Amino acid sequence: MLKILSVKKRLGLLSVIFIVGMCLLFFLGIWGMNCLSAMRAYVGAAGIWSGGQKDSFYYLNKYMTPLQKGVFFFLHFPLKKIDWDYHPFN
């Protein structure tokens, strides 16, 4: 089929194929970077979550063992800021 086409048409077809391939590689690179960014955010959030779990276990254990008054107020002061009667769907 390519022997039927003239040299100009063959070069045009080759350049169109090359440009389409480059565009596909470009968009594949963008998609790959978005996937890597999403995985990095997921891993970062998992680290923050596990750190919060570790801290909560540490402070609950610290509160339960000696029952110090300063630790009690340190743990219960943030809970006073929460509006426990707030119901957004009622």
Secondary structure as GFF3:
##gff-version 3
##sequence-region A 1 90
A	DSSP	alpha_helix	7	64	.	.	.	ID=ss1
A	DSSP	alpha_helix	69	80	.	.	.	ID=ss2
###
